[in-house]
Structure formats: structure tokens, C-alpha cells
Amino acid sequence: MQKISMNDAKKIEGGLGFWGGVGIGAIIIFLAGVIDGYVRPTKCD
């Protein structure tokens, strides 16, 4: 294992990011709505 300095650690990039989290959240909410509509269908008024 190699030790790195604090400056080098701050330069490391990666991870999901804000918009990636928003996208995954939107997909989960959409799928929850589809499943809810399939399991518990209601009439449109």
C-alpha cells in the first residue's frame, strides 16, 4: 500500500456526483409509480 499526501488525496476525483444521484433517484421514483399503478390500479377521474 502506498501512502499519499493530503494534497494528493484532495485531487482524487470519482464517485457518483450530484446529478448521478438525482438520476438514480428519479429512476427509483418512476419504477415505484409503475409498480404502484400495476398493483393498485385506479380509474382516472
N, CA, C and O atoms as CSV, one atom per row, in Angstrom:
chain,resi,resn,atom,element,x,y,z
A,1,MET,N,N,0.851,-1.176,0.000
A,1,MET,CA,C,0.000,0.000,0.000
A,1,MET,C,C,0.892,1.233,0.000
A,1,MET,O,O,1.929,1.269,0.663
A,2,GLN,N,N,0.475,2.230,-0.746
A,2,GLN,CA,C,1.255,3.451,-0.867
A,2,GLN,C,C,0.549,4.574,-0.113
A,2,GLN,O,O,-0.655,4.778,-0.268
A,3,LYS,N,N,1.303,5.291,0.697
A,3,LYS,CA,C,0.740,6.438,1.411
A,3,LYS,C,C,0.797,7.661,0.508
A,3,LYS,O,O,1.777,7.875,-0.206
A,4,ILE,N,N,-0.273,8.468,0.547
A,4,ILE,CA,C,-0.305,9.684,-0.256
A,4,ILE,C,C,-0.455,10.884,0.663
A,4,ILE,O,O,-0.943,10.766,1.787
A,5,SER,N,N,-0.031,12.033,0.173
A,5,SER,CA,C,-0.126,13.244,0.983
A,5,SER,C,C,-1.551,13.785,0.939
A,5,SER,O,O,-2.358,13.357,0.113
A,6,MET,N,N,-1.854,14.713,1.819
A,6,MET,CA,C,-3.193,15.296,1.881
A,6,MET,C,C,-3.518,16.052,0.592
A,6,MET,O,O,-4.660,16.022,0.135
A,7,ASN,N,N,-2.537,16.726,0.004
A,7,ASN,CA,C,-2.763,17.445,-1.256
A,7,ASN,C,C,-3.117,16.475,-2.378
A,7,ASN,O,O,-4.008,16.757,-3.179
A,8,ASP,N,N,-2.432,15.339,-2.444
A,8,ASP,CA,C,-2.737,14.346,-3.461
A,8,ASP,C,C,-4.120,13.736,-3.218
A,8,ASP,O,O,-4.827,13.429,-4.178
A,9,ALA,N,N,-4.509,13.558,-1.986
A,9,ALA,CA,C,-5.822,12.985,-1.668
A,9,ALA,C,C,-6.948,13.920,-2.100
A,9,ALA,O,O,-8.008,13.457,-2.521
A,10,LYS,N,N,-6.731,15.225,-2.000
A,10,LYS,CA,C,-7.759,16.188,-2.403
A,10,LYS,C,C,-7.935,16.235,-3.923
A,10,LYS,O,O,-8.981,16.667,-4.409
A,11,LYS,N,N,-6.934,15.799,-4.670
A,11,LYS,CA,C,-7.001,15.829,-6.126
A,11,LYS,C,C,-7.724,14.617,-6.714
A,11,LYS,O,O,-8.027,14.606,-7.907
A,12,ILE,N,N,-8.002,13.610,-5.911
A,12,ILE,CA,C,-8.651,12.397,-6.402
A,12,ILE,C,C,-10.095,12.706,-6.736
A,12,ILE,O,O,-10.823,13.269,-5.919
A,13,GLU,N,N,-10.507,12.341,-7.935
A,13,GLU,CA,C,-11.883,12.551,-8.374
A,13,GLU,C,C,-12.552,11.204,-8.576
A,13,GLU,O,O,-11.891,10.201,-8.843
A,14,GLY,N,N,-13.848,11.193,-8.447
A,14,GLY,CA,C,-14.589,9.959,-8.665
A,14,GLY,C,C,-15.874,9.984,-7.863
A,14,GLY,O,O,-16.199,10.980,-7.216
A,15,GLY,N,N,-16.580,8.911,-7.909
A,15,GLY,CA,C,-17.827,8.830,-7.183
A,15,GLY,C,C,-19.016,9.129,-8.074
A,15,GLY,O,O,-18.877,9.307,-9.284
A,16,LEU,N,N,-20.153,9.181,-7.475
A,16,LEU,CA,C,-21.395,9.307,-8.215
A,16,LEU,C,C,-21.673,10.737,-8.650
A,16,LEU,O,O,-22.052,10.959,-9.800
A,17,GLY,N,N,-21.502,11.687,-7.793
A,17,GLY,CA,C,-21.796,13.069,-8.132
A,17,GLY,C,C,-23.259,13.398,-7.882
A,17,GLY,O,O,-24.084,12.511,-7.665
A,18,PHE,N,N,-23.561,14.679,-7.917
A,18,PHE,CA,C,-24.914,15.146,-7.602
A,18,PHE,C,C,-25.929,14.683,-8.632
A,18,PHE,O,O,-26.966,14.126,-8.272
A,19,TRP,N,N,-25.641,14.911,-9.928
A,19,TRP,CA,C,-26.615,14.594,-10.971
A,19,TRP,C,C,-26.794,13.097,-11.145
A,19,TRP,O,O,-27.867,12.642,-11.542
A,20,GLY,N,N,-25.775,12.340,-10.858
A,20,GLY,CA,C,-25.925,10.882,-10.891
A,20,GLY,C,C,-26.892,10.409,-9.818
A,20,GLY,O,O,-27.712,9.522,-10.057
A,21,GLY,N,N,-26.796,11.003,-8.638
A,21,GLY,CA,C,-27.720,10.666,-7.558
A,21,GLY,C,C,-29.146,11.081,-7.879
A,21,GLY,O,O,-30.097,10.367,-7.560
A,22,VAL,N,N,-29.290,12.243,-8.514
A,22,VAL,CA,C,-30.626,12.711,-8.912
A,22,VAL,C,C,-31.219,11.761,-9.951
A,22,VAL,O,O,-32.401,11.427,-9.881
A,23,GLY,N,N,-30.413,11.329,-10.904
A,23,GLY,CA,C,-30.884,10.405,-11.940
A,23,GLY,C,C,-31.319,9.068,-11.370
A,23,GLY,O,O,-32.369,8.542,-11.739
A,24,ILE,N,N,-30.521,8.522,-10.479
A,24,ILE,CA,C,-30.878,7.243,-9.859
A,24,ILE,C,C,-32.131,7.401,-9.011
A,24,ILE,O,O,-32.986,6.515,-9.001
A,25,GLY,N,N,-32.251,8.517,-8.299
A,25,GLY,CA,C,-33.461,8.773,-7.515
A,25,GLY,C,C,-34.690,8.879,-8.392
A,25,GLY,O,O,-35.751,8.369,-8.031
A,26,ALA,N,N,-34.567,9.537,-9.548
A,26,ALA,CA,C,-35.698,9.671,-10.466
A,26,ALA,C,C,-36.121,8.319,-11.018
A,26,ALA,O,O,-37.315,8.054,-11.162
A,27,ILE,N,N,-35.169,7.475,-11.324
A,27,ILE,CA,C,-35.490,6.135,-11.825
A,27,ILE,C,C,-36.210,5.317,-10.760
A,27,ILE,O,O,-37.174,4.616,-11.065
A,28,ILE,N,N,-35.753,5.401,-9.516
A,28,ILE,CA,C,-36.399,4.658,-8.431
A,28,ILE,C,C,-37.820,5.149,-8.223
A,28,ILE,O,O,-38.727,4.337,-8.043
A,29,ILE,N,N,-38.036,6.457,-8.243
A,29,ILE,CA,C,-39.383,7.006,-8.063
A,29,ILE,C,C,-40.291,6.595,-9.220
A,29,ILE,O,O,-41.455,6.258,-9.001
A,30,PHE,N,N,-39.775,6.618,-10.447
A,30,PHE,CA,C,-40.564,6.209,-11.610
A,30,PHE,C,C,-40.973,4.745,-11.495
A,30,PHE,O,O,-42.135,4.403,-11.718
A,31,LEU,N,N,-40.027,3.886,-11.150
A,31,LEU,CA,C,-40.340,2.461,-11.028
A,31,LEU,C,C,-41.330,2.201,-9.896
A,31,LEU,O,O,-42.185,1.323,-10.014
A,32,ALA,N,N,-41.224,2.951,-8.806
A,32,ALA,CA,C,-42.190,2.807,-7.715
A,32,ALA,C,C,-43.588,3.180,-8.185
A,32,ALA,O,O,-44.559,2.534,-7.792
A,33,GLY,N,N,-43.713,4.211,-9.019
A,33,GLY,CA,C,-45.007,4.609,-9.557
A,33,GLY,C,C,-45.573,3.569,-10.504
A,33,GLY,O,O,-46.774,3.302,-10.483
A,34,VAL,N,N,-44.729,2.980,-11.333
A,34,VAL,CA,C,-45.179,1.939,-12.260
A,34,VAL,C,C,-45.667,0.720,-11.485
A,34,VAL,O,O,-46.724,0.171,-11.795
A,35,ILE,N,N,-44.914,0.299,-10.491
A,35,ILE,CA,C,-45.314,-0.856,-9.677
A,35,ILE,C,C,-46.600,-0.555,-8.927
A,35,ILE,O,O,-47.483,-1.408,-8.848
A,36,ASP,N,N,-46.716,0.640,-8.377
A,36,ASP,CA,C,-47.929,1.028,-7.657
A,36,ASP,C,C,-49.136,1.034,-8.588
A,36,ASP,O,O,-50.213,0.585,-8.195
A,37,GLY,N,N,-48.982,1.529,-9.805
A,37,GLY,CA,C,-50.068,1.540,-10.760
A,37,GLY,C,C,-50.477,0.146,-11.205
A,37,GLY,O,O,-51.651,-0.101,-11.481
A,38,TYR,N,N,-49.531,-0.753,-11.275
A,38,TYR,CA,C,-49.833,-2.120,-11.677
A,38,TYR,C,C,-50.521,-2.893,-10.547
A,38,TYR,O,O,-51.468,-3.642,-10.788
A,39,VAL,N,N,-50.048,-2.709,-9.336
A,39,VAL,CA,C,-50.579,-3.448,-8.190
A,39,VAL,C,C,-51.918,-2.879,-7.734
A,39,VAL,O,O,-52.800,-3.628,-7.313
A,40,ARG,N,N,-52.074,-1.569,-7.814
A,40,ARG,CA,C,-53.267,-0.915,-7.272
A,40,ARG,C,C,-53.838,0.043,-8.324
A,40,ARG,O,O,-53.725,1.261,-8.180
A,41,PRO,N,N,-54.449,-0.504,-9.378
A,41,PRO,CA,C,-54.977,0.366,-10.441
A,41,PRO,C,C,-56.209,1.133,-9.970
A,41,PRO,O,O,-57.058,0.587,-9.264
A,42,THR,N,N,-56.299,2.385,-10.360
A,42,THR,CA,C,-57.477,3.211,-10.047
A,42,THR,C,C,-57.936,3.894,-11.317
A,42,THR,O,O,-57.149,4.084,-12.245
A,43,LYS,N,N,-59.214,4.267,-11.365
A,43,LYS,CA,C,-59.763,4.956,-12.532
A,43,LYS,C,C,-59.305,6.398,-12.567
A,43,LYS,O,O,-59.085,7.014,-11.524
A,44,CYS,N,N,-59.164,6.933,-13.762
A,44,CYS,CA,C,-58.875,8.350,-13.934
A,44,CYS,C,C,-60.188,9.119,-13.833
A,44,CYS,O,O,-61.177,8.726,-14.452
A,45,ASP,N,N,-60.218,10.177,-13.086
A,45,ASP,CA,C,-61.429,10.981,-12.941
A,45,ASP,C,C,-61.440,12.111,-13.926
A,45,ASP,O,O,-62.386,12.898,-13.952
